[in-house]
Amino acid sequence: MTYSQTLGHNNNNKNNNGKYQICEEIGRGRFGTVTRVYSPSTGDFYACKTIEKSSLTDDLDRACIDNEPKLMALLSFHPNIVQIHDLVDTDSTLSIYMELVDPSVSIYDRLVSSGTFSESQTASFAKQILQGLAHCHRYGVVHRDIKPENILVDLRNDTVKICDFGSGVWLGEGETTEGVVGTPYYVAPEVLMGCEYGEKVDLWSVGVVLYTMLAGSPPFYGETAEEIFEAVLRGNLRFPPKVFRGVSSMAKDFLRKMICKDTSRRFSAEQALRHPWIQRAGEGEERFIKECVF
Ligand SMILES: Nc1ncnc2c1ncn2[C@@H]1O[C@H](COP(=O)(O)OP(=O)(O)OP(=O)(O)O)[C@@H](O)[C@H]1O
């Protein structure tokens, strides 16, 4: 990874000093656009997230933008985490050059296009998400915004890649943090209660994502953000028989240990990886790519 700081005025080629050739837009988030770019020097394609600094209106947004490349750089290589390759920082824009996951589909896009996932597919993706998160947590990085939109599946090999570390935080051994960060359906109750919290917030969110993959809708629902927060705080986890008829009791046991209000009883990523539902993941599983609708 190389970091370049391009201070000064905007220049040609979208502030990248001509190091990269800009191709087409591949995604759009709250803060900017994601574009496919080509690097003649490495001969590789990358995904470039470009953020217009003028569009950042508050300090929290500015902190998110500063954090993302730092946290990504802190993590050594892991197959289930999008890698950072380069950073170009100018007066007006910040461009984060990342490993390109292409062709890819986010869990969110796949839920919208085709509804629920099979149990074996969910378990297989769960294992990869947890392996990626266990790696983050070993380095003290808490993602804080695990949701279907931030989990990409590389369709060349069905590999899951966790992306968007913009809401993340670094916590030293045993440290906690505070502050309401996350997305309503997936946020952990201790975040909403204004408590100090640690890396287990990510495990709650993974549990909610997996529940949503199996059921097609999240476990805590409401018409407004306030209603969703109230449902999350109640934390009343149900498995409606109509929806969960075909889902194994092992999967439900696993979800109860992830979507657990008591953080001391909630699984860590390492504990989750040892659960039999995850240990058995991958047995007799179909290729995801066949299930995808483009
Ligand atoms: N490395 C990548 N490879 C391929 N596509 C990517 C990559 N990173 C992001 N994308 C695409 O761009 C979209 C937006 O990216 P990302 O979520 O990182 O942006 P953001 O501005 O931080 O979004 P948010 O609104 O969640 O804060 C993703 O949903 C995905 O479709």
Ligand as a Chemical Component Dictionary entry (heavy atoms), coordinates in Angstrom:
data_LIG
# 
_chem_comp.id                   LIG 
_chem_comp.type                 NON-POLYMER 
_chem_comp.pdbx_formal_charge   0 
_chem_comp.three_letter_code    LIG 
# 
loop_
_chem_comp_atom.comp_id 
_chem_comp_atom.atom_id 
_chem_comp_atom.alt_atom_id 
_chem_comp_atom.type_symbol 
_chem_comp_atom.charge 
_chem_comp_atom.model_Cartn_x 
_chem_comp_atom.model_Cartn_y 
_chem_comp_atom.model_Cartn_z 
_chem_comp_atom.pdbx_ordinal 
LIG N1  N1  N 0 -14.147 -2.359 -3.119 1  
LIG C1  C1  C 0 -15.286 -2.315 -3.815 2  
LIG N2  N2  N 0 -15.447 -3.051 -4.929 3  
LIG C2  C2  C 0 -16.599 -3.003 -5.632 4  
LIG N3  N3  N 0 -17.665 -2.226 -5.316 5  
LIG C3  C3  C 0 -17.554 -1.463 -4.217 6  
LIG C4  C4  C 0 -16.384 -1.461 -3.407 7  
LIG N4  N4  N 0 -16.572 -0.612 -2.371 8  
LIG C5  C5  C 0 -17.804 -0.107 -2.524 9  
LIG N5  N5  N 0 -18.408 -0.600 -3.633 10 
LIG C6  C6  C 0 -19.753 -0.269 -4.123 11 
LIG O1  O1  O 0 -20.039 1.089  -3.809 12 
LIG C7  C7  C 0 -21.162 1.190  -2.926 13 
LIG C8  C8  C 0 -20.954 2.327  -1.931 14 
LIG O2  O2  O 0 -19.778 2.095  -1.167 15 
LIG P1  P1  P 0 -19.660 2.452  0.373  16 
LIG O3  O3  O 0 -20.765 1.775  1.121  17 
LIG O4  O4  O 0 -18.281 2.157  0.847  18 
LIG O5  O5  O 0 -19.901 4.030  0.328  19 
LIG P2  P2  P 0 -20.323 4.996  1.491  20 
LIG O6  O6  O 0 -20.367 6.385  0.938  21 
LIG O7  O7  O 0 -19.409 4.802  2.656  22 
LIG O8  O8  O 0 -21.759 4.449  1.831  23 
LIG P3  P3  P 0 -22.666 4.649  3.104  24 
LIG O9  O9  O 0 -23.830 5.375  2.563  25 
LIG O10 O10 O 0 -23.016 3.242  3.552  26 
LIG O11 O11 O 0 -21.868 5.379  4.121  27 
LIG C9  C9  C 0 -21.247 -0.195 -2.275 28 
LIG O12 O12 O 0 -22.564 -0.492 -1.868 29 
LIG C10 C10 C 0 -20.797 -1.114 -3.419 30 
LIG O13 O13 O 0 -21.857 -1.343 -4.327 31 
# 
loop_
_chem_comp_bond.comp_id 
_chem_comp_bond.atom_id_1 
_chem_comp_bond.atom_id_2 
_chem_comp_bond.value_order 
_chem_comp_bond.pdbx_ordinal 
LIG N1  C1  SING 1  
LIG C1  N2  SING 2  
LIG C1  C4  DOUB 3  
LIG N2  C2  DOUB 4  
LIG C2  N3  SING 5  
LIG N3  C3  DOUB 6  
LIG C3  C4  SING 7  
LIG C3  N5  SING 8  
LIG C4  N4  SING 9  
LIG N4  C5  DOUB 10 
LIG C5  N5  SING 11 
LIG N5  C6  SING 12 
LIG C6  O1  SING 13 
LIG C6  C10 SING 14 
LIG O1  C7  SING 15 
LIG C7  C8  SING 16 
LIG C7  C9  SING 17 
LIG C8  O2  SING 18 
LIG O2  P1  SING 19 
LIG P1  O3  DOUB 20 
LIG P1  O4  SING 21 
LIG P1  O5  SING 22 
LIG O5  P2  SING 23 
LIG P2  O6  DOUB 24 
LIG P2  O7  SING 25 
LIG P2  O8  SING 26 
LIG O8  P3  SING 27 
LIG P3  O9  DOUB 28 
LIG P3  O10 SING 29 
LIG P3  O11 SING 30 
LIG C9  O12 SING 31 
LIG C9  C10 SING 32 
LIG C10 O13 SING 33 
# 
